C-alpha cells in the first residue's frame, strides 16, 4: 500500500504543473520526488548513486519499477520536476531558494547523464561542464617540455625520464606486510589533525579495508548515521606519501567528514532530505573531490607531511628516509604537469588519441610508469570526464579557502563553510 501511495504521489506531482487552480507542491514533497527520480536513474546506471541513506521504501520502489522506467520516461520526469521547481514561489536568498537552486543544478547534470546513457556522444569539455558545472581548459602538451627539462636535473641518468622518475619513487614503496599498519597510522594522524578544527559527532566511525582489481585508487561508501566504509585499492605498489594522501582524502578531512557534516547539519539539522543522496555525476563532485584533495594541505600544511613521514611513517614502514626531501622536491616539480591530465583524457575519450597514444603521452607528460598509465586509462574508461574533479576541484576549493592570505584558523572555517552548505562550483569561482 505504501509503495502504491508513493507512485500515486509521484504521478500527481508530475502533472500538477499543467493543471489550473492546483497549488504548487511543497518543497519537501519535491525533494522526495527528486530522491525517487535519482534512484530510478541509478537503476539504469550502476554507480550513478554514490551514496544514499534516505527512506528505504524509495529505493525499493525504484528497483521494483526499473523495467517500466525507460530512459525516455526518466528524461520526461527530470524535465517535469525541473518545471515544478522553477515555478515554485520562493523568496530570493531564502533557505528555500537555496534548496531549489541546488536541486535544479543536480537535475541539469541528470539531463546530461541521461543523454549519455541514451548513446549521445558529447565532447569531453562539454560533458565535463554539463555534468560538473566546470569547463576544463586544454593545454598544448608541448608547452610542458621546459618543465620536463627541469625535472631532468632532479633525476639525472640514462634512459627515459619516466623510468628514472618511477625508479626513484619506487624506493619508497611500503612493503605489503607493513601496508595495513602504515595506512592505519596515517588515517589516525589525519583524524588527530582534523578534529581540533572540525568537531564531529561522537558516534562517527569508519571501516577500512584493502582491496584489489578496482579502476580507482580509493573509495568512500558513506552509509549514513555518520559511518563510512572505505576501501583502498592495492593493485599497484603503494608509495609512502600515498598513505597520508588517501587517509586525508577518503576520511579526515575528506569524504567522511564532508558526508558527516552534510548529514548532521543539512539532513538532521534542517530536514533537507535531498542531501541523503549523492549523485556521482553532479556539481557536488567538484566540491567533494576538490575538498578531499585540498584537505591534505589543510591537515598537513607546509612541510609537515614530509616531517611526519620522515619521523613516524617511514620507520613504521621500514623505509630509509634519507632521500625523502628529494622525493618531495620531485613531487612538487611534477605537480606542474597536472594540466596534461585533462588534455590526454580529452584526446583519448574524444577519439583523437588511440589507447597506445594516450599511454605514451601519460608516460612522457605525466611521467607515469606504463602500469600506472594503464590503470589511469581504466579509470577514464569507467568514469570519463570525472577525472577533472580532482585537480580542478582542488584548485577551485583551495583558491577559495586561501583567498586574501587567510591564516590557518580562517582557512579551516572557510573549509567547513564550503562543506556543510549547498555550495556549487560557481560559488567559489
C-alpha positions in Angstrom: 0.0 0.0 0.0 2.8 2.4 0.9 4.5 1.8 -2.5 1.3 2.4 -4.3 0.9 5.7 -2.4 4.4 6.8 -3.4 3.7 6.0 -7.0 0.4 7.9 -7.0 2.0 10.9 -5.3 4.8 10.9 -8.0 2.1 10.8 -10.7 0.2 13.7 -9.1 3.4 15.8 -8.8 4.3 15.1 -12.4 1.0 16.6 -13.7 0.3 19.3 -11.2 2.3 22.0 -13.0 0.0 21.7 -16.1 -3.4 21.7 -14.2 -5.1 25.0 -13.5 -6.0 26.1 -10.0 -3.8 23.4 -8.4 -1.5 24.8 -5.7 2.2 24.1 -6.2 3.6 21.1 -4.3 5.5 21.6 -1.1 9.3 21.8 -1.5 9.7 18.8 0.8 7.5 16.8 -1.5 9.6 17.8 -4.5 12.7 16.8 -2.6 11.3 13.4 -2.0 10.3 13.1 -5.7 13.9 14.1 -6.6 15.2 11.2 -4.5 12.9 8.8 -6.2 14.0 10.0 -9.6 17.7 9.9 -8.9 17.3 6.3 -7.5 15.4 5.4 -10.7 18.3 6.7 -12.8 20.7 4.7 -10.6 18.8 1.5 -11.6 19.8 2.2 -15.2 23.4 3.4 -14.4 25.2 1.4 -11.8 27.5 3.6 -9.8 25.4 6.7 -10.5 24.2 6.9 -6.9 27.4 7.4 -5.0 25.7 7.4 -1.6 22.1 7.0 -0.3 20.8 6.8 3.2 17.3 8.1 2.8 13.9 6.3 3.0 14.4 2.7 2.0 10.9 2.5 0.6 12.0 4.9 -2.2 15.0 2.6 -3.1 12.7 -0.5 -3.1 10.2 1.2 -5.3 12.9 2.4 -7.8 14.2 -1.2 -8.0 10.6 -2.6 -8.5 9.9 -0.1 -11.3 13.2 -0.3 -13.0 11.9 -2.1 -16.1 9.0 0.4 -16.6 11.3 3.4 -16.1 12.8 3.6 -19.6 15.3 6.3 -20.3 12.8 8.5 -22.2 10.4 8.3 -19.3 13.2 9.3 -16.9 14.1 12.2 -19.1 10.5 13.3 -19.1 10.4 13.0 -15.3 13.5 15.1 -14.9 12.0 17.9 -17.1 8.7 17.8 -15.2 10.4 18.0 -11.8 12.6 20.9 -13.0 9.5 22.7 -14.3 7.9 22.3 -10.9 11.0 23.6 -9.1 11.4 26.5 -11.5 7.8 27.6 -10.9 7.9 27.2 -7.1 7.4 30.6 -5.4 10.4 31.2 -3.1 11.9 34.3 -1.7 15.3 35.3 -3.2 18.1 34.5 -0.8 16.0 32.3 1.4 16.8 28.7 2.5 14.0 27.5 0.2 15.7 29.4 -2.7 19.0 27.7 -1.9 17.3 24.3 -1.9 15.6 25.0 -5.3 18.9 26.1 -6.8 20.7 23.1 -5.5 18.0 20.6 -6.8 17.9 22.2 -10.2 21.7 22.1 -10.5 21.5 18.3 -9.8 18.8 17.8 -12.3 20.7 19.7 -15.0 23.5 17.2 -14.6 21.0 14.3 -14.6 19.7 15.6 -18.0 23.3 15.4 -19.5 23.9 11.9 -18.0 20.6 10.6 -19.4 21.7 11.9 -22.8 24.9 9.9 -22.5 23.0 6.8 -21.3 20.9 7.1 -24.5 24.0 6.9 -26.6 24.7 10.6 -27.4 28.4 11.4 -27.9 29.3 14.6 -26.1 32.7 16.2 -26.4 34.9 15.9 -23.3 34.8 19.6 -22.3 31.0 19.9 -22.9 30.4 16.7 -21.0 32.5 17.9 -18.0 30.8 21.2 -18.0 27.3 19.6 -18.3 27.9 17.1 -15.5 30.1 19.0 -13.1 29.5 22.7 -13.8 33.1 23.5 -14.7 34.7 23.7 -18.1 38.3 22.4 -18.0 40.9 24.1 -20.1 43.1 22.2 -22.6 46.8 22.8 -23.0 49.3 22.1 -25.7 51.4 19.2 -24.3 54.5 20.6 -25.9 54.3 23.6 -23.5 55.3 21.2 -20.7 58.7 20.4 -22.3 60.5 23.1 -20.2 59.0 21.5 -17.0 60.3 18.1 -18.2 63.8 19.7 -18.7 63.8 21.0 -15.1 62.7 17.6 -13.8 65.6 16.0 -15.8 68.0 17.8 -13.4 66.4 16.2 -10.4 66.9 12.6 -11.6 70.0 12.6 -13.9 71.0 9.5 -15.6 70.3 7.4 -18.7 67.1 6.0 -20.1 63.6 7.6 -20.5 62.8 10.2 -17.9 59.6 8.5 -16.7 61.6 5.3 -16.0 64.2 7.3 -13.9 61.4 9.1 -12.0 59.5 6.0 -11.2 62.6 4.1 -10.2 63.4 6.8 -7.7 59.8 7.0 -6.4 59.7 3.2 -6.1 62.4 3.3 -3.5 59.6 4.5 -1.1 57.2 1.7 -1.7 55.6 0.4 1.5 56.2 -3.4 1.9 53.0 -5.3 1.7 53.4 -6.8 5.2 53.5 -3.2 6.7 51.0 -1.6 4.4 47.9 -2.0 6.7 49.7 -0.6 9.7 51.1 2.3 7.8 47.7 3.3 6.4 46.0 2.9 9.8 48.6 5.1 11.4 48.2 7.7 8.6 44.4 7.8 8.9 44.7 8.2 12.7 47.1 11.1 12.2 44.8 12.7 9.7 41.9 12.4 12.2 44.0 13.8 15.0 44.9 16.9 12.9 41.3 17.4 11.8 39.2 17.0 14.9 40.6 20.1 16.7 39.3 22.2 13.8 36.1 20.3 12.9 34.3 18.8 15.9 32.3 15.7 14.7 29.6 13.7 16.3 30.9 11.2 18.9 29.4 8.3 17.1 31.2 9.0 13.8 33.2 6.0 12.6 34.5 4.1 9.5 35.6 0.7 8.4 38.7 0.5 6.2 39.9 -2.4 4.1 42.5 -3.0 1.4 41.1 -4.4 -1.9 42.3 -5.3 -5.4 41.0 -5.2 -9.0 39.3 -1.7 -9.0 39.5 1.1 -11.5 40.1 3.7 -8.7 42.7 4.2 -6.0 40.3 4.6 -3.1 36.6 4.8 -2.5 34.4 6.0 0.4 30.9 4.4 0.6 29.0 6.6 3.0 26.4 4.6 4.9 24.6 7.3 6.9 24.5 7.5 10.7 27.9 9.2 10.5 29.5 6.0 9.2 31.7 5.3 6.2 33.1 2.1 4.5 36.5 3.0 3.0 38.3 0.8 0.5 41.9 1.3 -0.7 42.9 -0.4 -3.9 46.3 -2.1 -3.8 46.6 -3.2 -7.4 49.7 -1.1 -7.7 52.5 -0.8 -5.1 51.7 1.9 -2.5 54.3 4.6 -2.1 54.9 6.3 1.3 53.1 9.6 0.7 50.1 7.7 -0.6 49.2 6.6 3.0 48.6 10.2 4.2 47.1 11.3 0.9 44.5 8.6 1.0 43.9 9.0 4.7 43.0 12.6 4.3 41.2 12.2 1.0 38.9 9.4 2.0 38.5 10.1 5.7 39.7 13.2 7.5 39.1 16.0 6.5 37.9 14.5 3.2 34.9 12.4 2.1 34.0 11.0 5.5 34.0 14.4 7.1 32.1 16.0 4.2 29.3 13.5 4.3 29.2 13.6 8.1 28.8 17.3 8.2 26.1 17.2 5.5 24.1 14.6 7.4 24.5 16.4 10.7 23.8 19.9 9.5 21.6 19.6 6.4 19.7 16.3 6.8 19.3 16.0 10.6 19.6 19.7 11.5 17.4 21.2 8.7 15.5 18.2 7.5 16.7 18.7 3.9 16.1 15.1 2.7 17.6 15.7 -0.7 21.1 15.5 0.8 20.7 11.9 1.7 21.6 11.1 -1.9 24.9 12.0 -3.5 24.9 11.6 -7.3 28.3 10.7 -8.7 27.9 12.9 -11.8 26.9 16.3 -10.4 28.5 19.6 -9.4 28.8 18.2 -5.9 31.7 16.1 -7.2 33.9 19.1 -7.8 33.3 20.1 -4.1 33.6 16.6 -2.8 36.8 15.6 -4.6 38.3 19.1 -4.5 37.9 19.5 -0.8 39.2 15.9 -0.2 42.3 16.7 -2.3 42.9 20.1 -0.7 42.2 18.6 2.8 45.7 17.1 2.7 47.3 20.5 2.5 45.0 21.8 5.2 45.8 19.0 7.7 49.5 18.9 6.8 50.5 22.5 5.9 53.9 23.4 4.8 56.5 20.7 5.2 54.5 18.8 8.0 53.6 15.9 5.8 57.3 15.4 4.9 58.2 15.7 8.6 55.6 13.2 9.7 56.6 10.7 7.1 60.3 11.1 8.0 59.8 10.8 11.7 56.9 8.3 12.0 55.7 6.7 8.8 59.0 5.8 7.2 60.3 4.0 10.3 56.9 2.2 10.7 57.1 1.1 7.0 60.7 0.0 7.4 62.0 2.6 4.9 65.0 4.8 4.9 64.1 8.4 4.9 67.5 10.0 3.9 66.2 10.9 0.4 62.7 11.9 1.4 63.4 15.6 0.8 64.5 14.8 -2.7 61.3 12.7 -3.1 59.2 15.8 -2.2 61.2 18.1 -4.4 60.4 15.8 -7.3 56.8 15.5 -6.2 56.5 19.3 -6.2 58.1 19.6 -9.6 55.8 17.1 -11.2 52.7 18.9 -10.0 53.4 21.4 -12.7 52.5 18.7 -15.2 48.9 18.4 -13.9 47.4 20.2 -16.9 48.4 17.2 -19.1 45.8 15.0 -17.4 42.7 16.7 -19.0 44.3 17.1 -22.4 45.2 13.4 -22.6 41.8 12.4 -21.2 40.0 14.6 -23.8 42.1 13.3 -26.6 41.5 9.7 -25.6 37.8 9.9 -24.8 37.0 12.1 -27.9 38.9 9.6 -30.1 41.7 11.9 -31.1 44.2 9.6 -29.4 44.4 5.8 -29.5 44.9 3.9 -26.3 48.6 3.4 -27.0 49.0 7.1 -27.8 47.3 8.0 -24.5 49.5 5.7 -22.6 52.6 7.1 -24.3 51.5 10.6 -23.6 50.9 9.8 -20.0 54.4 8.3 -19.7 56.0 11.3 -21.3 54.0 14.2 -20.0 52.7 12.9 -16.6 55.8 10.7 -16.0 53.7 7.7 -15.1 55.0 4.1 -15.4 53.2 2.1 -18.1 51.4 0.1 -15.3 50.1 3.3 -13.7 49.2 4.8 -17.1 47.2 1.7 -18.0 45.4 1.9 -14.6 44.7 5.6 -15.3 43.0 4.8 -18.6 41.0 2.1 -16.8 39.6 4.9 -14.6 38.9 7.1 -17.7 37.1 4.2 -19.4 34.8 3.8 -16.3 34.3 7.4 -15.2 35.2 9.5 -18.3 35.2 13.3 -17.5 35.0 12.7 -13.8 38.8 13.0 -13.9 38.5 16.8 -13.8 37.2 16.8 -10.3 40.5 16.1 -8.5 43.0 18.6 -9.7 40.5 21.2 -10.9 38.4 20.8 -7.8 41.4 21.2 -5.5 42.3 24.4 -7.4 38.8 25.8 -7.0 38.4 24.9 -3.4 42.0 25.9 -2.5 41.7 29.3 -4.1 38.5 30.0 -2.2 39.9 28.8 1.2 43.2 30.7 0.8 41.8 34.0 -0.7 43.3 37.1 0.9 46.2 35.5 2.7 43.9 34.0 5.3 45.5 32.5 8.4 45.0 28.8 9.2 42.1 29.4 11.5 40.2 31.3 8.8 41.1 28.6 6.2 39.6 25.9 8.4 36.5 27.9 8.9 36.1 28.6 5.2 36.6 24.9 4.5 33.8 24.0 7.0 31.5 26.6 5.4 32.1 25.0 2.0 31.4 21.5 3.2 28.3 22.0 5.2 26.4 24.4 2.9 24.8 23.9 -0.5 28.0 25.1 -2.3 28.2 24.8 -6.0 31.4 25.3 -8.1 30.2 28.7 -9.4 30.0 30.0 -5.8 33.8 29.5 -5.4 35.0 30.8 -8.8 
